[in-house]
Amino acid sequence: MPFSGPSSYLETIDEFIGHWTDVNLALTPDLILPGGYTAAMLLTDRTALAADITALEAAINTMEGHRTARYNKQPPIRERMRQLSATVKGTFADSDYVGQVQPLVRETAHSGLWIIAMDDMAHLWTTMNATPPSGLTPPLLLTGAYAIATFNTDVASLKTTYTALTGAEQDVVRELDERDSRYRAIRDHLVHYRAAVPGYFAADHPLVLSLPRLAPLPGHTPDAVVLSGVWNDATDKGDFTWTASEDPDLESYQIRRDGSAPYNGNTEQAVATLPPGTLAFSTNAGLTVGGSTMGFKVYVKLTTGNERGSNAVSVTNPDDGPP
């Protein structure tokens, strides 16, 4: 199969390794590319690329874990900030503290705005305990005897998650660069390989006719299918269905996932490859932790190597997540 994206890298390289092995059996001495590049070196590079892919997947999984932790920690803290704001504006409406109440931070605001909002609320709460308004016998407690000490602990935990998430995102960028750099270097060698082989054999030789391709054959790109997905509480999996492809060259459907918002095809991971006629699939890939959210696409893959992805569908595992 030709290169059609990150999920095809290793499979395509394996085809070239197999072909180069056959070429070496037919030649004496072995085929060596410019720069002294050999089949053994391609195998070494393939192993290194596989390690890069594994490292990237691990970094992505770590990043997704921190995103899920952020998702789970923010709403309870926001609710406490809402309660404190309501208490100040209601119970202590005649105090000067009303003017210190800031608008409630948006759920989708970036971490910097969240930190400012939480620090402002902690300062207000601390000041009210130190210099209580009329009618308050400190300490000020919210529902469930929730004190500022607990609020500060929760905030510190969320800030730690923000720091860890930032580091994990940087790790993903680094691992992505390493994977792509190694892939491009390998692909350059394979371009040379495709150019070199026909010089050693007749034009109709099987080893020329069977040269692996780097890009899909000329031809059409399939129409995208329409994907739908929902979380199934009974099975703790996402259930996915899609419309059937009518393409006569249909080879398979491939389910891929990515935790980015919006969906990022450069960091997607293959989940399963399914035969024609399959129009449903269930998985918990990337969704094993409560509160985790994952995007999914189903790709129509043709025998020519052309492919097209569906619309992206986001599914969330609500277990233990915020209400």
C-alpha positions as CSV (number, residue, x, y, z in Angstrom):
1,M,0.0,0.0,0.0
2,P,1.2,3.6,-0.7
3,F,1.8,6.1,2.1
4,S,-1.6,7.6,2.9
5,G,-0.8,9.2,6.3
6,P,0.9,8.3,9.6
7,S,-1.1,5.1,10.1
8,S,0.4,3.6,6.9
9,Y,4.1,4.4,7.5
10,L,5.3,1.1,8.8
11,E,3.1,-1.1,6.6
12,T,4.4,0.7,3.4
13,I,8.0,0.6,4.6
14,D,7.6,-3.2,5.2
15,E,6.5,-3.6,1.6
16,F,9.7,-1.9,0.5
17,I,11.8,-4.1,2.8
18,G,10.3,-7.2,1.4
19,H,10.8,-6.0,-2.1
20,W,14.4,-5.0,-1.5
21,T,15.1,-8.4,0.0
22,D,13.8,-10.0,-3.2
23,V,15.9,-7.7,-5.3
24,N,19.1,-8.6,-3.4
25,L,18.4,-12.2,-4.0
26,A,18.3,-11.5,-7.7
27,L,21.5,-9.4,-7.7
28,T,25.1,-9.8,-7.0
29,P,26.2,-7.7,-5.2
30,D,23.3,-6.3,-3.2
31,L,21.6,-3.1,-4.3
32,I,23.1,-0.1,-2.6
33,L,21.6,3.4,-2.9
34,P,23.4,6.7,-3.0
35,G,25.2,7.5,0.2
36,G,25.8,3.8,0.8
37,Y,22.3,3.2,2.0
38,T,21.4,-0.5,2.2
39,A,18.4,-2.7,2.9
40,A,19.8,-3.4,6.4
41,M,19.9,0.3,7.0
42,L,16.3,0.7,6.0
43,L,15.4,-2.0,8.4
44,T,17.3,-0.2,11.2
45,D,15.5,3.1,10.3
46,R,12.2,1.3,10.2
47,T,12.8,0.0,13.8
48,A,13.7,3.5,14.9
49,L,10.6,4.9,13.3
50,A,8.4,2.3,15.0
51,A,10.0,3.4,18.3
52,D,9.3,7.1,17.4
53,I,5.6,6.2,16.7
54,T,5.4,4.3,20.0
55,A,6.9,7.3,21.9
56,L,4.5,9.7,20.2
57,E,1.5,7.5,21.0
58,A,2.6,7.4,24.7
59,A,3.0,11.2,24.7
60,I,-0.4,11.6,23.2
61,N,-2.0,9.2,25.8
62,T,-0.3,11.1,28.6
63,M,-1.5,14.4,27.2
64,E,-5.0,13.1,26.8
65,G,-4.9,11.9,30.4
66,H,-4.1,15.4,31.7
67,R,-6.8,16.8,29.5
68,T,-9.3,14.5,31.1
69,A,-8.0,15.5,34.6
70,R,-8.5,19.1,33.6
71,Y,-12.0,18.3,32.4
72,N,-12.9,16.6,35.7
73,K,-11.3,19.2,38.0
74,Q,-12.6,22.5,36.5
75,P,-16.4,22.2,36.9
76,P,-16.4,21.5,40.7
77,I,-14.1,24.5,41.3
78,R,-16.2,26.7,39.0
79,E,-19.3,25.7,41.0
80,R,-17.6,26.7,44.2
81,M,-16.7,30.1,42.7
82,R,-20.3,30.5,41.6
83,Q,-21.5,29.7,45.1
84,L,-19.2,32.2,46.7
85,S,-20.2,34.9,44.2
86,A,-23.8,34.2,44.9
87,T,-23.2,34.3,48.6
88,V,-21.5,37.7,48.5
89,K,-24.1,39.2,46.1
90,G,-27.0,37.8,48.2
91,T,-26.2,37.4,51.8
92,F,-23.7,40.2,52.0
93,A,-25.2,42.5,49.3
94,D,-24.7,45.6,51.5
95,S,-20.9,45.0,51.9
96,D,-18.1,46.5,49.9
97,Y,-17.1,43.0,48.9
98,V,-19.8,42.9,46.2
99,G,-17.7,45.2,44.0
100,Q,-14.8,42.7,44.2
101,V,-16.8,39.8,42.7
102,Q,-15.6,39.1,39.2
103,P,-17.6,37.5,36.3
104,L,-17.6,33.8,36.4
105,V,-14.9,32.3,34.2
106,R,-16.1,30.5,31.1
107,E,-15.8,26.8,31.0
108,T,-13.8,27.0,27.8
109,A,-11.4,29.8,28.9
110,H,-7.7,29.0,28.7
111,S,-5.8,28.1,31.8
112,G,-4.4,31.6,32.3
113,L,-7.9,33.1,32.7
114,W,-8.8,30.2,35.0
115,I,-5.8,30.9,37.2
116,I,-6.6,34.6,37.5
117,A,-10.2,33.8,38.3
118,M,-9.3,31.3,41.0
119,D,-6.7,33.5,42.5
120,D,-9.1,36.4,42.6
121,M,-11.7,34.3,44.3
122,A,-9.2,32.9,46.9
123,H,-8.1,36.5,47.7
124,L,-11.7,37.6,48.2
125,W,-12.5,34.6,50.4
126,T,-9.4,35.2,52.5
127,T,-10.1,38.9,52.9
128,M,-13.7,38.2,54.0
129,N,-12.5,35.8,56.6
130,A,-9.9,38.2,57.9
131,T,-12.2,41.3,57.8
132,P,-15.7,39.9,57.9
133,P,-18.6,41.9,56.7
134,S,-21.6,42.5,58.9
135,G,-23.4,39.2,59.6
136,L,-20.5,36.9,59.0
137,T,-18.9,34.9,61.7
138,P,-15.8,33.5,60.1
139,P,-14.8,31.2,58.6
140,L,-17.1,31.5,55.6
141,L,-18.2,28.0,54.6
142,L,-20.0,27.0,51.4
143,T,-22.4,24.0,51.1
144,G,-21.1,20.9,52.7
145,A,-18.9,22.9,55.1
146,Y,-16.5,23.6,52.2
147,A,-13.8,25.9,53.5
148,I,-11.2,28.0,51.7
149,A,-8.5,25.5,52.7
150,T,-10.2,22.9,50.7
151,F,-10.7,25.4,47.8
152,N,-7.0,26.2,47.9
153,T,-6.1,22.5,47.8
154,D,-8.4,21.9,44.8
155,V,-7.0,24.9,43.0
156,A,-3.4,23.8,43.6
157,S,-4.3,20.4,42.2
158,L,-5.8,22.0,39.1
159,K,-2.8,24.2,38.6
160,T,-0.5,21.1,38.8
161,T,-2.6,19.6,36.1
162,Y,-2.3,22.7,33.9
163,T,1.5,22.5,34.3
164,A,1.6,18.8,33.5
165,L,-0.7,19.3,30.5
166,T,1.5,22.1,29.1
167,G,4.6,19.8,29.5
168,A,2.8,16.9,27.8
169,E,1.7,19.1,24.9
170,Q,5.3,20.1,24.4
171,D,6.3,16.5,24.5
172,V,3.8,15.6,21.8
173,V,5.2,18.4,19.6
174,R,8.7,17.1,20.1
175,E,7.8,13.5,19.5
176,L,5.8,14.5,16.4
177,D,8.8,16.4,15.0
178,E,11.0,13.4,15.5
179,R,8.6,11.0,13.9
180,D,8.1,13.2,10.9
181,S,11.8,13.9,10.4
182,R,12.7,10.3,10.4
183,Y,9.8,9.4,8.1
184,R,10.8,12.1,5.6
185,A,14.4,10.8,5.6
186,I,13.2,7.2,5.0
187,R,10.9,8.4,2.2
188,D,13.8,10.1,0.4
189,H,15.7,6.8,0.4
190,L,12.6,5.0,-1.0
191,V,12.3,7.6,-3.8
192,H,15.9,6.7,-4.8
193,Y,15.1,3.0,-4.5
194,R,12.1,3.3,-6.9
195,A,14.4,5.1,-9.3
196,A,17.3,2.6,-9.0
197,V,15.5,-0.8,-9.4
198,P,14.4,-0.4,-13.0
199,G,18.0,0.2,-14.0
200,Y,18.9,-3.4,-13.0
201,F,16.1,-5.3,-14.7
202,A,14.1,-5.4,-17.9
203,A,11.0,-3.1,-18.0
204,D,8.7,-6.1,-17.8
205,H,10.6,-7.9,-15.0
206,P,8.4,-8.9,-12.1
207,L,10.6,-7.0,-9.7
208,V,10.0,-3.8,-11.7
209,L,6.3,-4.4,-12.1
210,S,5.9,-5.1,-8.4
211,L,7.7,-2.0,-7.1
212,P,5.9,-0.7,-4.1
213,R,4.3,2.7,-4.6
214,L,5.0,5.8,-2.5
215,A,1.7,7.5,-3.5
216,P,-1.7,6.1,-4.6
217,L,-2.2,5.3,-8.2
218,P,-3.8,7.9,-10.4
219,G,-7.6,7.8,-10.0
220,H,-10.5,9.0,-7.9
221,T,-10.7,9.7,-4.2
222,P,-13.6,7.9,-2.6
223,D,-16.6,9.8,-1.3
224,A,-16.7,10.2,2.5
225,V,-19.2,8.2,4.5
226,V,-21.2,9.8,7.3
227,L,-20.2,8.7,10.8
228,S,-22.4,8.7,13.9
229,G,-21.4,7.8,17.5
230,V,-22.8,7.6,21.0
231,W,-21.6,6.5,24.4
232,N,-23.1,3.2,25.6
233,D,-23.4,3.1,29.4
234,A,-24.2,-0.6,29.4
235,T,-20.9,-1.6,27.7
236,D,-18.7,1.3,28.6
237,K,-17.8,1.8,25.0
238,G,-18.5,4.2,22.2
239,D,-20.9,2.7,19.5
240,F,-20.3,3.9,16.0
241,T,-22.2,3.4,12.8
242,W,-21.6,4.8,9.3
243,T,-23.2,4.9,5.9
244,A,-22.0,2.4,3.3
245,S,-19.5,3.3,0.7
246,E,-20.7,2.5,-2.8
247,D,-17.2,2.7,-4.3
248,P,-16.4,-0.3,-6.5
249,D,-12.7,-0.2,-5.4
250,L,-13.5,-0.4,-1.7
251,E,-10.9,-2.4,0.2
252,S,-11.7,-1.7,3.8
253,Y,-12.9,0.8,6.4
254,Q,-10.4,2.0,9.0
255,I,-11.4,3.5,12.4
256,R,-9.0,6.2,13.7
257,R,-9.0,8.3,16.8
258,D,-7.5,11.6,18.0
259,G,-8.0,13.6,21.2
260,S,-7.4,17.0,19.7
261,A,-10.1,19.6,19.3
262,P,-10.5,20.0,16.4
263,Y,-9.6,16.6,15.1
264,N,-5.9,16.4,14.0
265,G,-5.1,13.9,11.3
266,N,-1.4,14.2,11.9
267,T,-1.7,12.8,15.4
268,E,-4.5,10.3,14.8
269,Q,-4.1,6.6,15.7
270,A,-5.6,3.6,13.9
271,V,-8.0,1.6,16.1
272,A,-9.2,-1.1,13.7
273,T,-9.4,-2.1,10.0
274,L,-12.7,-3.6,9.0
275,P,-13.8,-5.5,5.8
276,P,-16.4,-4.1,3.4
277,G,-19.9,-4.7,4.6
278,T,-19.1,-3.7,8.1
279,L,-21.1,-0.6,9.2
280,A,-20.8,-0.7,12.9
281,F,-18.0,-0.8,15.5
282,S,-17.7,-0.4,19.3
283,T,-14.6,0.7,21.2
284,N,-13.3,2.2,24.4
285,A,-10.0,3.3,22.8
286,G,-8.9,6.5,24.5
287,L,-12.1,6.4,26.6
288,T,-11.2,4.1,29.5
289,V,-11.1,7.0,32.1
290,G,-14.2,8.8,33.2
291,G,-14.5,12.2,31.7
292,S,-12.2,11.4,28.8
293,T,-13.3,12.7,25.3
294,M,-12.1,11.3,22.0
295,G,-12.7,12.2,18.4
296,F,-13.2,9.4,15.8
297,K,-13.3,9.1,12.0
298,V,-13.9,6.2,9.7
299,Y,-11.8,6.1,6.5
300,V,-12.9,4.6,3.2
301,K,-9.8,2.9,1.8
302,L,-9.6,1.8,-1.8
303,T,-7.5,-0.9,-3.5
304,T,-5.7,1.9,-5.3
305,G,-4.4,3.3,-2.0
306,N,-6.7,6.3,-2.1
307,E,-8.7,7.1,1.0
308,R,-11.0,9.7,2.5
309,G,-12.1,10.3,6.1
310,S,-15.6,10.8,7.4
311,N,-16.8,13.6,9.5
312,A,-15.2,13.6,13.0
313,V,-17.4,12.4,15.9
314,S,-16.6,13.2,19.5
315,V,-17.6,10.8,22.3
316,T,-17.2,11.3,26.0
317,N,-17.1,8.7,28.8
318,P,-19.2,10.4,31.4
319,D,-18.4,8.0,34.3
320,D,-17.1,9.9,37.3
321,G,-17.0,13.0,35.1
322,P,-18.7,16.3,35.9
323,P,-22.5,16.4,35.8
